[in-house]
Amino acid sequence: QVQLVESGGDLVQPGGSLRLSCAASEMIARFYIMAWYRQAPGNQRELVASITIGGRTNYADAVKGRFTISRDNAKNTMNLQMNSLKPDDTAVYYCLAQGEDDYWGQGTQVTVSS
């Protein structure tokens, strides 16, 4: 059973930055896609960004130009650099590893508020 642990969530003011990390208990090179999702209260979980093993990235329109996803297969980690944060970015952020099976982390809370 692969374990994914997110970290880096915090309370930040609008316009601020945060860097989320997802640490895997096994080699992430086995997962073709790694992704970040988020879920705000009352909303469905939505894709924020994804990255393939080859480094191809995909972003939700709402975060394009502000967020950057990266993965380090050697360190079994994935990161999400979030800049110019807005109150609408407030949510629990989840890490997903997609391969033969899908694995989710427990989530980390990001709150953007003044």
C-alpha positions as CSV (number, residue, x, y, z in Angstrom):
1,Q,0.0,0.0,0.0
2,V,1.5,3.3,-1.1
3,Q,1.3,6.1,1.4
4,L,1.3,9.7,0.3
5,V,1.8,12.5,2.8
6,E,1.1,16.1,1.9
7,S,2.6,19.0,3.8
8,G,3.0,22.8,3.4
9,G,-0.6,23.9,3.9
10,D,-1.1,27.1,5.9
11,L,-3.0,30.3,6.4
12,V,-1.7,32.9,4.0
13,Q,-2.8,36.4,3.0
14,P,-4.1,37.1,-0.5
15,G,-1.2,37.6,-2.9
16,G,1.0,35.3,-0.8
17,S,2.8,32.1,-1.8
18,L,2.9,28.6,-0.5
19,R,4.7,25.4,-1.5
20,L,3.0,22.1,-1.1
21,S,4.9,18.8,-1.0
22,C,3.7,15.2,-1.4
23,A,6.1,12.5,-0.2
24,A,5.5,9.0,-1.3
25,S,6.5,5.8,0.6
26,E,7.5,4.1,-2.7
27,M,9.1,5.0,-6.0
28,I,6.8,7.5,-7.8
29,A,8.5,6.5,-11.1
30,R,5.9,3.7,-11.3
31,F,3.1,6.3,-11.5
32,Y,2.5,7.7,-14.9
33,I,0.6,10.6,-13.6
34,M,1.0,12.5,-10.3
35,A,-1.6,15.2,-9.6
36,W,-2.9,17.8,-7.1
37,Y,-6.6,18.1,-6.5
38,R,-8.4,20.4,-4.1
39,Q,-11.8,20.4,-2.4
40,A,-13.4,23.4,-0.9
41,P,-16.4,23.1,1.5
42,G,-19.5,22.3,-0.4
43,N,-17.7,21.7,-3.6
44,Q,-16.6,18.6,-5.5
45,R,-13.0,17.7,-5.6
46,E,-11.3,19.3,-8.6
47,L,-8.1,18.9,-10.5
48,V,-5.6,21.6,-9.9
49,A,-2.6,20.3,-11.8
50,S,-1.0,17.1,-13.1
51,I,2.3,16.0,-14.3
52,T,3.3,12.9,-16.3
53,I,6.4,10.9,-15.7
54,G,7.9,12.6,-18.7
55,G,7.2,16.0,-17.2
56,R,4.2,17.0,-19.3
57,T,2.0,19.3,-17.2
58,N,-1.6,20.3,-17.2
59,Y,-3.3,23.0,-15.2
60,A,-6.8,24.1,-14.3
61,D,-7.6,27.4,-15.9
62,A,-8.1,29.0,-12.5
63,V,-4.5,28.4,-11.6
64,K,-2.6,28.8,-14.9
65,G,0.2,31.2,-14.6
66,R,0.1,31.2,-10.8
67,F,0.8,27.5,-9.8
68,T,3.7,25.3,-10.9
69,I,3.7,21.5,-10.4
70,S,6.9,19.5,-10.3
71,R,8.0,16.0,-9.5
72,D,11.3,14.5,-8.4
73,N,11.3,10.8,-9.2
74,A,14.6,10.3,-7.4
75,K,13.3,11.7,-4.2
76,N,9.8,10.3,-4.5
77,T,8.3,13.7,-4.1
78,M,5.9,16.0,-5.9
79,N,5.5,19.7,-5.3
80,L,3.1,22.5,-6.0
81,Q,4.4,26.1,-5.9
82,M,1.5,28.4,-5.5
83,N,1.9,32.1,-6.1
84,S,-0.5,35.1,-6.1
85,L,-2.9,33.2,-3.9
86,K,-6.5,34.2,-3.9
87,P,-9.3,33.5,-1.4
88,D,-10.9,31.2,-3.9
89,D,-7.8,29.0,-3.6
90,T,-8.9,28.1,-0.1
91,A,-9.4,24.3,0.1
92,V,-8.0,21.0,1.2
93,Y,-5.3,20.0,-1.3
94,Y,-4.8,16.3,-2.1
95,C,-2.0,14.4,-3.7
96,L,-2.9,11.7,-6.2
97,A,-0.7,9.0,-7.7
98,Q,-2.1,7.3,-10.8
99,G,-0.7,4.0,-12.1
100,E,-2.1,0.5,-12.1
101,D,-3.9,1.7,-9.0
102,D,-4.7,5.1,-7.7
103,Y,-3.5,6.4,-4.3
104,W,-4.6,9.5,-2.4
105,G,-3.0,11.4,0.4
106,Q,-4.9,12.7,3.4
107,G,-4.8,16.3,2.4
108,T,-3.4,19.5,3.6
109,Q,-5.4,22.7,4.4
110,V,-4.7,25.9,2.5
111,T,-6.5,29.0,3.7
112,V,-6.2,32.3,1.9
113,S,-7.6,35.1,4.0
114,S,-6.7,38.5,5.3
